[in-house]
Amino acid sequence: MPFVGRERELLHLTALLARPPAVVLIDGEAGVGKTRLLRELAVPALAGNCHPMRFPFGPIVEALRNATLPIALNPVTGALRPLLPEFAHQLPLDPPPVQDAQVERHRLFRAVLSLLGSLAPVTLVLEDVHWIDPDTRELLAFLSRCLPDGVNLLLTYRPEDTCYPVAALRSHLPPHIRHAQISLAPLDAEETALLAKHLLTDPPDLWPLTLGVPFAIEELARMLAEGRGCGTPPAVRDAVLLKIEALPVAARRMVQAAAVLDQPASERSLVTVAGVPPEQGERGLAEAVRRGLLHQAAPGRYGLRQPLARQAVYDSITPGIRRRLHRRVETPAEPRGAVSPREEQVIKLAAQGLTNREIAESLFLSPRTVEVHVANALRKLGLTSRRQLPRSTT
C-alpha cells in the first residue's frame, strides 16, 4: 500500500530511534496503519508479533529468531537455548541449573538483555501488544527499565482491545531512557483522496464510507478495481464480525441497535431498540465504546464509527432478530424528521427515480440496506410512499 499522510509521524519516530535507548509506544485503531508506518523505518530492527493465543515469550522468540548472532556471547545467553533451539550451536552452554524458579526466570531475562546488547544498535519491535502474554509482559517490564545503550523498544497496540495498561511502561523508566507515545488517527478527506488515486484510476470519494481508515480504503479500492458488486469488502466485514462475536450479549445487542438506527442515537433509544434492561444496556454501551465499535458522535449520542462497519453489522443480524429490532424502531425515541446523512443521500436519489439497485451501486451499499434506508426515511418524514419524496427533498 502506498505511504500517505504519515510523513510527520515518520520523522518524529525516526528522530526518537536515532538516539537510543528509547521506549516508543504507537497506538491506533485496527487498520489505521501502524505496521505500514514501521515498514518505512530505516533502522536495524528485530520484530515479533503478539498473538491472540498468547504463547509464552512468543513475540520475543519470533523477534530473536531473525537475529544474526555475534561470535562471542555472554555465558548467561546460554539460558536461551530452550527458547531458541535453532541457535543451540551458536549459543553458549546452558548455565548450571538452580532450584529457585525466580532465579531461573531472572537468568532468562538477563540472557535476553545481554543478547540485545550484543546486537546493538537495534530496535526491538513488538506488534499487537494488546495480545501480550503474561511472561512477555513481565519481561517487557524488566527490559524497559534497563535497556542497554544502543537498544530501543518499540511497541504497537490497539487501545480499544487492550486490558494491559501499555502506557504504564513509561511511568517507571529511569531518566536516561527516553520515551514517547505516537497516536495514529485516520487519514483526513484530502489524504484519503490521495491514497485512493494511488489505488484507482478514477476513484470515487471513499472518505464518507471509510472515514479515512487506510485498511478500509485499500480493501474497498481493491473490490472496486476488481469490478465486484457493491457492499462491504470481505476483509473489513470479517474484522468487524470478529469483534462483534467477542462482545457480551448486551453489548452486541446495543451495536446491532445502532446499526438498525443508522444514525447517532441516545442511550435510551439504543436500549429501547436493543430490548435489554437499562442497567445491562448501560454496561453494554460502555463495553462497545471501549472496544471501539461504537463512539460518541455528539454529546450523549452514539453510533458506529464507519458506514462500512455499520453495513457489516446490519448484514450479520439474523432475520428474526432484525425483525424484532425494526419493530422496536416503529415507535422511535428520536425526534421525527431526524434523517441521517446516509438516509438523506438515499432519498435524494430515490426522489430522482432511481431503483434500490441503482442507488446501491451509486453509494456502494447493498440493495437490502438501501431498502431499509428508504423505509426509515419515509417513516421519519411522515410519508407513506417514495412518490412523495420529490416534494420533501426540494
Buried (B, 14 or more C-beta within 10 A) or exposed (E): BEBBBBEEBBEBBEEBBEEBBBBBBBBBBBBBBBBBBBEEBEBEBBBBBBBEEBBEBBBBBBBBEEBEBEEEBBEBBBBBBEBBEEBEEBBBEBBEEEEEEEEBBBBBBBBBBBBBBBBBEBBBBBBBBBBBBEBBBBBBEBBBEBBBEBBBBBBBBBBBBBEBEBBEBBEEBEEEBBBBBBEBEBBEEEBBBBBBBBBBEEBBEBBBBBBBBBBBBBBBBBBBEEEEEBBBBEBBBEBBBEBBEEBEEBBBBBBBBBBBBBBBBBBEBBBBBBBBEEEBBBBBBBBBBBBBBBBEBEEEBBBBBBBBBBBBBBBBBEEEBBEBBBEBBEEBBBEEEEBBEBBEBBBBBBBEEBEBEBBBBBBBBBBBBBBBBBBBBBBBBEBEEBEBBBEBBE
